[in-house]
């Protein structure tokens, strides 16, 4: 089984796939008499012409590395943001599109305090926390379509540090 | 100075002010072959006719209890959700509207894993984490208006457990 090494999650490396949501660098503005920094409007949200934004809560089973990745999915009708509700590392796997199928998989380790927003249509693995409680807020499209494509990886790949 | 005692944050108690975002009770659906619960579409989002959803990151100075509350604010043009990115308690203060000014203040302690979505126009205090890092994702209205009203509390009130 081929092995894919994890990379640190950085805004530059992740830009083709989406946005990193974090308090990095100086805030865009200071509010509340200086008591709060605001990193403003950091996600390229896209819910399509017939969708709307929703906030859901996900709680997923923590996984271990090395991790066997056997499925990618994507949401053709909208972006999807994952906001960790705990200060833990977590794993995110993505791939560029190559003619309707995923291209080479990349794996990122999000540091504590880092969320992501996946651009509409980005191939990605299912939510993979590395620690309990595995709790995330998810901002994605609410609409009437299934908004899901799945692509089994055969053979699977191994994600390792 | 009058003293307001904190209450635990529950969906029922908070309903007039907004939504509690949490993985409480059974999930609305199981996804990812059963590895993830989804508590679906839990926020009454409202960005008005001319606004859109945005995700920002806030980092605020932690406060202590008792806490002196001397200002409430509200956003007339949109809802505002606060999603804690750490497993810590935090404080949220709100008030009903009473003819354009805040009515009696209520104070809630959010447990670890609880976020909130404030309904459009809800009077509330500024973001008040009780622990470092004081990091939150905020889903609120992006638009061209100031979308802010402030109301100084004179005299201030004290929030205490």
Interface residues (C-beta under 8 A of the other chain):
Chain A: X21 X22 X23 X27 X31 X32 X35 X36 X37 X38 X39 X40 X41 X42 X43 X45 X47 X52 X53 X54 X55 X56 X57 X58 X59 X60 X61 X81 X83 X84 X85 X86 X87 X113 X115 X117 X126 X127 X133 X135 X137 X138 X139 X142
Chain B: X21 X22 X23 X27 X31 X32 X35 X36 X37 X38 X39 X40 X41 X42 X43 X45 X47 X52 X53 X54 X55 X56 X57 X58 X59 X60 X61 X81 X83 X84 X85 X86 X87 X113 X115 X117 X126 X127 X133 X135 X137 X138 X139 X142
